[in-house]
């Protein structure tokens, strides 16, 4: 199970025994509501990662000094959603049981649910920080309770009121906005206003955090390769700053990047953008172990 993948993300080729973070791919997009293709994200990101440097000028840190293990992609059933989710949950649970931080690469956003369940099992007081263009709070979509359009509602089923903090949201049914406004989630429209206050509260409370990033939070002008693009998104610089602040100021115990769809972006700029964010997040998570020479996010 813990053998190194044949092809790894750049700089993530160390042995499992020396790792603190375990990357794994969940190539699943069977409930995608608009344009599919996210199942190809993790494979494409590995192949394209070698166009990136291991060194980050943003943080003055290098992946060559980090301890990250790439466990490869899961082989998931596309005809049985519940079986696929169970396999993802089992892998995340094994990583957590081994004392490592699971970093999931989707795949559609529904893959977050099983990884979250595994993290919540270990950390019952878990909070969720969610960056996305979409509310994802429907009770069901086309009569299905398990969908990338319902994933945050299903996560709410696990963690309850007051635990989900949503940022960048700019799309959703009226009923979803109203349901969030009733106090079920802490929803911040359009950008990252209020993030620092939320992070201060989570830190003061000592809450472990699951960070989930749907890459369509980015504006499609810089990230066209996603299944449900929404105009009016954030810039890469804003997303990078927000993600690094979450990692620096809270206790992140699990995280993911989802909804990159390489077939929808022949130029490759979306994959390049996702890879740069991945590199910076990994380095920020590893910062306590590889020095503090860079500048504060």
Secondary structure as UniProt FT lines:
FT   TURN            10..11
FT   HELIX           16..18
FT   STRAND          21..26
FT   TURN            30..31
FT   HELIX           38..40
FT   HELIX           41..48
FT   HELIX           49..51
FT   STRAND          55..56
FT   TURN            57..60
FT   STRAND          61..62
FT   HELIX           63..65
FT   STRAND          68..73
FT   HELIX           81..97
FT   TURN            98..99
FT   STRAND          101..106
FT   TURN            109..110
FT   HELIX           111..122
FT   TURN            124..125
FT   STRAND          127..131
FT   TURN            142..143
FT   TURN            148..150
FT   HELIX           151..159
FT   TURN            161..162
FT   STRAND          164..169
FT   HELIX           174..179
FT   HELIX           180..184
FT   STRAND          186..189
FT   TURN            193..194
FT   HELIX           195..205
FT   STRAND          208..214
FT   HELIX           215..217
FT   TURN            220..222
FT   TURN            227..228
FT   HELIX           236..249
FT   STRAND          251..258
FT   HELIX           262..264
FT   TURN            266..267
FT   HELIX           269..290
//
